[in-house]
Amino acid sequence: MNFTCRISKTCHDESVPYASRRAGFVRLVPARLTRAFTLVEIVISLTIVAVLAAATVPMLTGYKEESLAREPVTELLALAREVRMRAMREKRPYQVAFHATGFTASRYFNPYLQLSELNEFLLAGEEEPAVVSSVEQGDKSDLDSGSGLTKTSDLPLAPPPPKFDENWSQKYELPKEVKYAIQHWYDAEPTVIEGEVVKLWVFQPSGVCQPLKIHVEGPSSTFDVEFAALTADIVKESIELK
């Protein structure tokens, strides 16, 4: 039963636990309309939460495994973007060399690169300081003097050539349990990268590279990724979780 009283009056019905105020009057709510959750409702709610939690844990585990398995592809994409940027900025070709233990980015210096030569290049880069341009910064020969440091005219001095790091390289080591193969557009079938095999992915000064397909197989997943020729971005990808 509802009881309505004027604000100036006091309602003495003790069976009503509380009142909700509105403009000009007080509306009293019977106690039977306000009740707590029953034990059955609490049990049902906890059961629903438990079911949702049980379904979420495998999803999070699968996401973590997929992220770890995707790491080689992610690192290769980052290296491809780096060498493409360097090739366009320095106006000379760069490369990504695929070998059994991973892949290495550097300047392009031999179309028939062997693994021993690549290792020598990496070792030289660790031992020697960065090699800059062939003309040292202190050489200020003017344009019409031929050579030497003596200025023979009032013509402006030629700007020094840009400096490049000849020994720059960046390497990614594959996990031991991961195997991979690559395929260029001219290959009839993928080449498994193992042993002494070295395959190159070359980036021209214009930024153009060869289209590339890579197959990465790990203990828990398999990735097949295709990179575009103009931008080295991923244009096609398929994932299979084991």
C-alpha positions, 0 to 999 in steps of 0.5 A: 500500500502506498502512503502519501503525506504533505511535506509539512506533515509527518508520516507515522507508518513504521512499516515503510523503511525509507522515502523518496522525496519529490517536489512538493510531496514525499512518496513512501515505498513499501518494504516488500518492494526493496529486497536483497539478492537471494542465495540462488541469484548469487550462485548463478552470478558466480557461475556465469563469472566462472564460465566467462573466466574459463573461456578467457584464459585460453584466449589470452594464452593463444594470443601470447603464443601467437605474438611470440610466433609472429616475432620473426615476421615483425622483426623482418618487417621492421628491418625491411622498412629500415633498409628501404629508408636508408636506400632512398636517403643515401641513394644506394642499394641496401639488402636483407641477407637471409641465413640459417641463424636469422637475417641481417640488414646491411648495405648491398656489396655482393650479389653472390654473397657467401655466408663466410663473407657476410660473417667477415663483414659483420666482424669488421663492423664490430672491430672498426669505427664507422667509415665515412665518405672518401673525402675527409671533412678537413679537405676543402679543395675548391672546384678549379684547383684540382687538388690540395688545400690552397685556394686559387680563386674566389669560387665557392668551395665544393660541399663535402660529400655526405657521410655514410656508415659503411659498416652499419648492420642490424641482425635478428637471431631466430629462435633455435626451434624456428625454421623458415623458407623464402621465395622470390618471384622468379623462384619455382619453389621456396628455398629452405634457409639452412646450412651455408645458404644465403639469399638476398632481398635487395632494396634499390635507391628508388625504394623498390624491392623484389616481392617476397614470400616467406614461410616461418614454421615454429613449434606452435604455429606456421606463418605464410607472409607476402611482402609487396614490391613497392613498399615492402609492406605485408599484403597477404598473411595466413596463420595456422596455430598448432 
